[in-house]
Amino acid sequence: MSLQDDLTAVRRNLNDLIRSVERLEQDVARQAPTAPKAPDASRMVSIPDTPYDNALWTDTDDEGLGARDRRAP
């Protein structure tokens, strides 16, 4: 192949690549939502500042240490 043939092939491949990228951009723009939806205020949950009941933690393990009444391995 001559240098001219190589350059022609490179230009053709580059043009094909550009067209493919443009098609991908169009597909993404078509499928992407137009604007993010605002969170629904009715779904918000208020969390009280009062302390939790200690009974919730009676059977819990300390993370990485095991149960409270046993020694760590």
Backbone as JSON, one array per atom type, in Angstrom:
{
  "sequence": "MSLQDDLTAVRRNLNDLIRSVERLEQDVARQAPTAPKAPDASRMVSIPDTPYDNALWTDTDDEGLGARDRRAP",
  "N": [[0.83, -1.18, 0.0], [0.38, 2.24, -0.64], [1.48, 5.36, 0.76], [-0.49, 7.26, 0.43], [-2.8, 5.67, 0.15], [-2.89, 4.56, 2.71], [-3.33, 6.89, 4.26], [-5.84, 7.62, 3.29], [-7.38, 5.45, 4.16], [-7.13, 5.78, 6.92], [-8.39, 8.27, 7.27], [-11.0, 7.57, 6.48], [-11.65, 5.67, 8.44], [-11.49, 7.32, 10.69], [-13.55, 9.14, 10.17], [-15.71, 7.36, 10.24], [-15.58, 6.65, 12.94], [-16.14, 9.13, 14.15], [-18.79, 9.53, 13.29], [-19.99, 7.37, 14.58], [-19.6, 8.02, 17.28], [-21.11, 10.37, 17.4], [-23.67, 9.3, 16.96], [-23.9, 7.73, 19.26], [-23.86, 9.76, 21.22], [-26.27, 11.04, 20.6], [-28.09, 8.97, 21.14], [-27.69, 8.64, 23.9], [-28.47, 11.15, 24.81], [-31.15, 11.06, 24.15], [-32.12, 9.01, 25.77], [-31.51, 9.77, 28.36], [-32.76, 11.22, 31.37], [-34.52, 14.33, 31.4], [-34.45, 16.25, 33.47], [-33.41, 16.07, 36.87], [-35.56, 14.58, 39.25], [-37.3, 16.21, 41.85], [-37.08, 15.52, 45.34], [-39.79, 13.88, 46.93], [-41.69, 15.58, 49.17], [-43.6, 14.55, 50.87], [-42.7, 12.06, 51.5], [-40.68, 12.32, 53.27], [-39.18, 11.62, 56.39], [-39.37, 12.44, 59.71], [-36.98, 12.4, 62.29], [-36.92, 11.85, 65.67], [-35.29, 13.66, 68.37], [-35.08, 12.45, 70.78], [-33.63, 10.11, 73.09], [-32.85, 6.69, 72.23], [-34.6, 3.72, 73.23], [-33.11, 1.69, 75.65], [-33.62, -1.01, 75.64], [-33.6, -1.8, 73.06], [-31.02, -2.5, 72.49], [-30.23, -4.79, 73.86], [-29.61, -7.45, 72.99], [-27.48, -7.13, 71.29], [-24.34, -7.28, 69.5], [-21.05, -6.05, 70.04], [-19.5, -4.46, 67.46], [-16.99, -6.22, 65.92], [-16.02, -7.09, 68.35], [-17.64, -8.97, 69.5], [-20.12, -10.6, 71.57], [-21.46, -8.91, 74.49], [-21.22, -10.16, 77.0], [-19.19, -11.98, 76.76], [-15.74, -12.84, 76.17], [-13.52, -11.42, 73.77], [-12.28, -13.23, 70.94]],
  "CA": [[0.0, 0.0, 0.0], [1.12, 3.49, -0.67], [1.19, 6.27, 1.86], [-1.78, 7.89, 0.14], [-3.84, 4.7, 0.48], [-2.95, 4.48, 4.17], [-3.98, 8.1, 4.76], [-7.25, 7.55, 2.92], [-8.0, 4.48, 5.06], [-7.18, 6.39, 8.25], [-9.46, 9.29, 7.23], [-12.29, 6.88, 6.44], [-11.89, 5.11, 9.78], [-11.73, 8.43, 11.6], [-14.91, 9.64, 9.89], [-16.64, 6.35, 10.79], [-15.55, 6.79, 14.39], [-16.84, 10.37, 14.49], [-20.22, 9.29, 13.11], [-20.44, 6.45, 15.64], [-19.65, 8.78, 18.54], [-22.27, 11.26, 17.32], [-24.87, 8.49, 17.17], [-23.95, 7.39, 20.68], [-24.26, 10.96, 21.97], [-27.7, 11.25, 20.36], [-28.81, 7.93, 21.88], [-27.61, 8.94, 25.33], [-29.3, 12.34, 25.06], [-32.55, 10.67, 24.03], [-32.49, 8.12, 26.87], [-31.25, 10.39, 29.66], [-33.87, 12.06, 31.84], [-34.28, 15.74, 31.1], [-34.08, 16.94, 34.7], [-33.61, 15.2, 38.03], [-36.81, 14.81, 39.97], [-37.16, 16.7, 43.22], [-37.59, 14.53, 46.3], [-41.17, 14.06, 47.35], [-41.7, 16.04, 50.56], [-44.49, 13.72, 51.68], [-42.0, 10.83, 51.86], [-39.64, 12.62, 54.25], [-39.48, 11.11, 57.72], [-38.66, 13.18, 60.75], [-36.4, 11.53, 63.31], [-36.92, 12.62, 66.92], [-34.02, 13.8, 69.06], [-35.13, 11.74, 72.06], [-32.75, 8.93, 73.07], [-33.47, 5.39, 71.95], [-34.85, 2.84, 74.36], [-31.97, 0.78, 75.83], [-34.05, -2.38, 75.37], [-33.28, -2.12, 71.66], [-29.63, -2.93, 72.35], [-29.93, -5.85, 74.82], [-29.03, -8.64, 72.37], [-26.57, -6.74, 70.21], [-22.91, -7.55, 69.64], [-20.18, -4.94, 69.7], [-18.9, -4.78, 66.17], [-15.59, -6.6, 65.99], [-15.66, -7.6, 69.67], [-18.51, -10.07, 69.89], [-21.19, -10.32, 72.53], [-21.0, -8.14, 75.65], [-20.92, -10.99, 78.18], [-18.13, -12.92, 76.43], [-14.47, -12.23, 75.8], [-13.19, -11.46, 72.35], [-11.37, -14.36, 70.65]],
  "C": [[0.88, 1.25, 0.0], [0.73, 4.34, 0.54], [-0.17, 6.93, 1.67], [-2.94, 6.95, 0.48], [-4.01, 4.56, 2.0], [-3.66, 5.7, 4.76], [-5.47, 8.1, 4.45], [-7.99, 6.59, 3.86], [-8.14, 5.06, 6.47], [-8.28, 7.44, 8.3], [-10.84, 8.64, 7.25], [-12.62, 6.3, 7.81], [-12.18, 6.2, 10.8], [-13.13, 9.0, 11.41], [-15.96, 8.66, 10.41], [-16.73, 6.46, 12.3], [-16.32, 8.03, 14.84], [-18.35, 10.17, 14.36], [-20.76, 8.38, 14.21], [-20.56, 7.17, 16.98], [-20.84, 9.73, 18.53], [-23.57, 10.5, 17.53], [-25.01, 8.09, 18.64], [-24.38, 8.58, 21.53], [-25.75, 11.23, 21.81], [-28.53, 10.23, 21.13], [-28.83, 8.22, 23.38], [-28.49, 10.14, 25.66], [-30.78, 11.99, 25.0], [-33.0, 9.86, 25.24], [-32.33, 8.75, 28.24], [-32.46, 11.21, 30.08], [-33.52, 13.53, 31.63], [-33.85, 16.51, 32.34], [-34.28, 15.99, 35.88], [-34.89, 15.58, 38.77], [-36.51, 15.27, 41.38], [-37.7, 15.65, 44.18], [-38.99, 14.89, 46.75], [-41.2, 14.4, 48.84], [-42.59, 15.17, 51.44], [-43.8, 12.42, 52.12], [-40.92, 11.07, 52.9], [-40.1, 12.16, 55.63], [-38.69, 11.93, 58.73], [-38.19, 12.2, 61.82], [-36.31, 12.33, 64.6], [-35.53, 12.64, 67.56], [-33.99, 13.06, 70.39], [-34.24, 10.5, 71.98], [-33.54, 7.65, 72.81], [-33.66, 4.61, 73.25], [-33.69, 1.85, 74.46], [-32.35, -0.67, 75.58], [-33.77, -2.78, 73.93], [-31.9, -2.77, 71.53], [-29.28, -4.13, 73.25], [-29.24, -7.05, 74.18], [-28.02, -8.31, 71.28], [-25.14, -7.15, 70.54], [-22.16, -6.26, 69.34], [-19.43, -5.32, 68.43], [-17.4, -5.04, 66.33], [-15.17, -7.19, 67.32], [-16.52, -8.77, 70.12], [-19.55, -9.63, 70.91], [-20.61, -9.64, 73.77], [-20.58, -9.01, 76.82], [-19.83, -12.02, 77.91], [-16.86, -12.16, 76.07], [-14.26, -12.35, 74.31], [-12.22, -12.61, 72.1], [-9.93, -13.93, 70.57]]
}
